[in-house]
Amino acid sequence: MSQSDPDFRTRKIAAYTGTDIDTAGRAFDELLKILDEYSKKFYDLHKRFIDDSLAGKENALKAEFSAKNLAFEISHL
C-alpha cells in the first residue's frame, strides 16, 4: 500500500481519529470539498488582485485584504 492510495489515507485517518472507516472517508471527502472551495476563492481573489494591480485600480488593495482574510480563515480550519 502506498500513501497515494485513497484506502490507505482513509484507514490512516480512521486510526488517527479513532473512528470507523466510513466516517473517516466521509470526513476526508468533506475536507477535500472545503479545501477545493477555499482554493477556488483564493484563486479568484488572486486573479482579481493581479488584474486590478495591472490596471492600477484601488480595488487591488481591497482584493489583497480579502485574500489575507481568506488565508486567515484557511489557517484556522
ABEGO torsion letter per residue (X at the ends): XBAABAAAAAAAAAAAAGBBAAAAAAAAAAAAAAAAAAAAAAAAAAAAAAAAAAAGBAAAAAAAAAAAAAAAAAAAX
